[in-house]
Amino acid sequence: MIPTVVEQLASGELTEPQFAAHIAAAGIPLVERISDTEVVATFVHHGAEGEVDLLDLVGHHPPEPRRLRRIGETPWRSLSMVLRSDLRFSYAFDLLPVDAAPGERGQMVADPLNPPPSTSDPRLAASIAQMPDAPPVAWQPDPTAPAPSITEFSFHSTILDNDRTIWVSTPPGWSADAEPFPYVIVFDGTPGHVAPQIRDAMVRSGRVRPCVVILVDQLELRAQELPCNPDFSQMLATELVPHLSPQFNLSRDPQDAAVSGSSFGGVCAGWTALHHADTFATAIMQSPSCWYVSPADGGGTTAPDEALRHRPLTPSLIKAFRDTATQPVRIFHEVGAIEWAPPMAKLRGPFGNRWLHDVLTLKGYDTVYREQPGGHDALWWRATWADALAWAFPA
């Protein structure tokens, strides 16, 4: 279905300035409702010399390129998609050179007609498409908010034999002389990660206890360290936490300690809490990779692997919770309702996560499970992390 305004531009009934004025007033993407549950969303781009692909996080991970087509003889291009009316997702454009070879990728840029919110978080650098029925979220970037307190330092692990950067953010009201503070370790850390901003906003609103946020750099080793790696989890529990506790007045009560991550980081959060419940009693798992089978469980060294195609294997995080005695751990667990695992697993994200949730429920865990109307998308992970924090450390 092509919006009338696009057809009018193609036919010459609408001039380019009139078309530009229309989309400036209507917003991008252009959205037209076609039923109670579906809309047509139209993305447009102006002036590219080569081809333009839309890279969106509507289900596929990594995103599948979708080609925009030229509108008549104009420099405008468009692509229309039928979507659920409750989606919220990230997208960008891939600008291909004129002489691009088949399969070649170009320059990925945010939509200049729909720039992303101002933030230093690298995972929030894409534009946002929000359909009319998308549910509200507990937090969105606020460029006017005060900058959080953050300390950066280098940390050496004897267990892993490597060095990495750690960023520690103390909350409003933090004091070395106060009662020890709860804390949350967040994987895939960067200096611009918005977790400290979310924490500050939630503390100031009275929804969350003041807590310390610890951001961990993954050293380009996330695929080796995060999914079901006992050494990495042991490093967190026996090296990192004891190292930070005196300096940042961290609580020694496991109920005051959480581990948090998305994708492979979600796997690590669940795995670490399960195996180190005497240190971490709370896991925040956002879109955990419930298709992953580790080499120890019969999978390949890279994931997803050929073994998944030829013989049934229980994903490692599910197997670990199934086969380990129930631990005193609470779990916040969510996944995108339209997620797909990366090739070649080709598994819908909710299927593996529902399987994990069933195991957690049958084993008697205190768990919250949600399916968000979106994909494997940091836009959701950041927005709903506020809910996770309020669940983990309610004021």
N, C-alpha and C positions, 0 to 999 in steps of 0.2 A: 504494500500500500504506500503510495507516494503522496505526501501532503500537497494540498492544492497550491500552496505558496511556492513550492519547488516546481510544480508543473507550470505555474504562471511565469516564473523566471525563465524556464526552458523555452516557452512559447514566445517570449518577448512581451507578454501582457503586463509583466511587472519589470521595472527597470532594476538594475543592480543597486542603486542607492535606496530604492523602495524596499528591496529584499533585505538589504543590510539594516535598514531602520526597523523592519518587522522582527528580525531575529534579535536585535538589540532590545526591543520591547518585550518579546515573548520569552527570551532566555534560551540557552542551549543546554541540552538538546531540546529541539522542538518536540512537544509531547501532545499526542491526540489520543483520547480514550476511545477504545473500540468495544469494550464490554466492562462489566463490573470488575473484572480481574485482569484485563489486558489493556495495553496501550501500544501505540506506534511511536517509537522514539527515533528522531532523525538528527544525525550528526552532520555538520557541514564544515568545510575548510575552504579557504580562499587563497589563490595565488601560487600554489606549488607548481614548480616546473615539471617534476617527475610525478610518479604515482604516489598516492596517499593511502595508507592502511590504518584502520582503527584497531587499536590494541585494547581490548576491554577485559575486565575480570567477571564476565557473565559466565561463570561455571568453569571454564577451562583454565588450567594451570600447567605451563605458562600460557598466557593469553594467545588465542588464535587470531591471526591477522584477517581482517575483513576489508575488502577493497572499496573505497569511495569512488563513485562514478561522476564524471563531469556533467554539469547541468547545462545542456545545450551547448552553445559556443562560448559560454562565459568562463571566467577563471574560477568559478565556484564548483565544488564537488559535494556530493551528499551520499549518505547511506541511511536507509530506514530499516528498523528492526522491530518485530513484534516481541514485547517483553511483558513479564508480570508487572502489575501496577504497583507492587509494594517493594520493588528493588531499590537498592542504593549501592553503587559500585564505582570503582576507579576506572579511568580510561586515559589513554594518550594516543597521539598520532605517530605513525612511523613514516617519515618523509624519505622516500626512496629517490636515489639519483636517477637522472634521465636514462642513463645507460646501465641500469641495475641488471645484474644477471639473475636468472631464476633462483629463487630462494635467498637472495641477498637481502640483508636488512639495512635500513638506512639510519636516520637520526630520529630518536624518540623524543618527542616534545609534548608538553601539555597543550591543551586546547587554548589558543590565544583568545578565543571568544568566551572561554569559561575557565579562567585561571584558577589554580588551586588556592586554598587558604594559605596565608602567610605563616610558614612554620619552618624550622630548621631540621625537622625530622625527615630523613631521606626517604622513608617509606610513605610519606604523605606528599610526594612531589607531583602526583598525577592530578588530573581534573576529576571532578565528582559529578556523576549523573544520578539524580534523585527523582524517582518516579512519584506520582502524587499521593500514593497510599503508603509510602515508606514510613515505618514507625519512628517515633522520636527517639533520640539517643541521649544518654545522660551527660555526654561531654562533647564539645566541639572546640577546635582551636580558637583561642582568644589572644590575638596579637597585643592587646592592651594589658594583659595580665603581667604582674611583676615576675621577673626572671627567678626561677628557683635557685636555691643554694646547691652548688655542685662542686665536689672535690675530685680531682683526677690524679691517679697515681699508677705506677707500674707494679704488677704483682707477679712473683715467680712461683711456679708450682713445681715442687720436687716430684710429685707423682707423675705429672705429664711432661716434665722436663721442658717447660716453655715459659715465656713471659708474655703477659698481656696487659692491656689497659683496663682499669676498673674505674667507673665513675660512681661516686657515692653522693646521694642527695639527701640532706637532712630536712625535716619538715618545719613549718612554722612552729615556733615554740620549743624547738629542740634545745636541750641543755645537757652537758655532760654530768651535771649534778642531779638531774631529775630521775624519776623512775626509769628503768630500762625501756627502750622503745621497741615495738614490733618492727619487723622489716620484711621486705619482699625482694628476692633476687630475680632480675629480669634478663633473659637471654637476648642475644642479638643487640646488645647495647651499642649506642653511639652517643657522642656528646650532645646531639640535638634531639635525642629520644624524648617524646612528650610525656612519658610516665611521671617524671617529677612534676610537670605542670598539672597533670590530671590529679595527682595526689594533693598538691597544694590547693587546687580548686575544691576538691572534696573535703579536705580538712577545714577550709575556711567556711564552707557551707554547713558544717556540722554533721556530715554524713559518715565521716571516716575518722578513726583515731589517728593522731599523728604517728606516722611510720616512716622509716628510712627506706629509700629506694636504692638498690644496688644494681648497676647496669654492667653487664659482662660482655666484653669484646670477644667475638668468636674466631678471630685471627684467620679468616678464610678457611676455617676447618670445621664449619658447622655440620657438614654431612658426615664427618668422622666423629666429632665430639658429642653432638646432641642426641642422636637416636640410639638409646639403650646402651650407652657407653659407661660401664661400671667405674672406670678410672676417672672420668670427668665428674660423675656424681660424687665419688669419694673425695675428689679435690674440693668440691663445694663444701661438703660437710665437715671434713677434717682439716682442711688448710685455709680456705677463704674465710669461712665464718669465724673460726678462732682468731684469725689475723685481724679481722675488722672489729670484733666485738668490743675490745677495750677502748679503741679510739672513738668509736661512734655510739657507745653506750647501747649495744644491742641486747635485747632480752635473750636469756638462755632457755626460755620456755618454748618448747616446740609449737605450742598453740599460737605463739606470736611470730612464727616464721613461715613464710610462703615462698614457693618457687613458681615462676610464671614464664610461659613462652607460647609461641605460635608455630604451627606447622611442625618441623622437627623439634623446635623448642617446646611445643606442647607435649610431644612424646617425652622429652627430657624432664619436663616438670612432673609428669605422672610417674615416670620411672624413678626419679630421684626421691620423691616423697615416699614411694612404696618401699624402697630399699634403705632409706634413711629417715624413717618416721620418728626416730628419737631426736632428730634435729629439725625436720620440716614436717609440720602436721597439716599443711595446706598446699594444694596444687591448683594452679590456674592453667587450664589447658584450652587454648584457643586453636581450633582447627588442627588437632593433633593428627599426624600422618598415620592413620590407623590401617594403612595398607602395607606399612614397612615390615619386612622380614629381615632380621639381622643374619649375618653369616653364622652365628652360633645356633640359630634356629632353622638353618637350611637355606637361607637366602644368599644372594650374591654379594659381592663387595660394593657394588653400586646399586642404587634402588631407583625405581622398581626393577626387578631382574627377571630373567627368563624363567626362573623356577616357578614364578607365580602363574605362568602361562600353561604349565604342564602338570602340575601336581598341587593338590590343596595343602596350603600351609597356613597356620594360624598366625596372624600378624603379631609381632613380638610384644608390643605393649599389652595387647589383649591376653596373650599367653601368660605374661608375667603376672598380671592381676588374677587370672584364673588359677594359676598354679601356686601362688604364694598365699600364706595365711593372711586373713584380713588384718590390716594394720590400722592404727588410730589416726586416720588421715581423712581430711575433708577435701572434696574435689569440686571445683567450678569448671564446667565442661561445656563448650559450645562449638558449633560448626556451621558453615554456610549451607543453606538448604539446597543450593544449586552447584555446590563444589564438585569438581572431578579431580581425581588423583592424576599426577603427570603420566605421560606415556612411559612404559607400556602397561601400567597397571590398569588404566582405563576403568577405574572403580569410582562410583559416585561417593563423594565424601560422607554423606549422611549414613550410608550403609555400614561402613566400617565403624563409624562413631556410635551408631545405634547398637551395634554388636558390643562395643566396649561398654556402653551405658548399661546394657542388659547384664553384663558380667558384674559390673560394679554394684548394681542394684541387688542381684542375687547373692553377692558376697556381703551385703549389708553395709556398704559405704554410705556416708552422709554426702550426697552428691546433688548438684544442680545441673540439669542438662537442657540446652536450648539450641534450636536451629534458627539462625538468623536469615532473613531474606536477602541473601547475597552470596558471593563466591569466596574463593580463597584470597582474602583481600584485607590488607592492613588497615584500610578505611574502617572496616568493622572492628578489627581487633583493637584499634586505638579507642574508638568510640565506646565500645562495651567494656573496656578494661575498667572504666569507672564503676560499673555495676559489680564487676568481679572484686574490686578493692573494697567496696562497701559491704559485700558479702563476707569477705575474708576478715576485715577489721572494722566492724560497725562501731560507730561512735557510742 
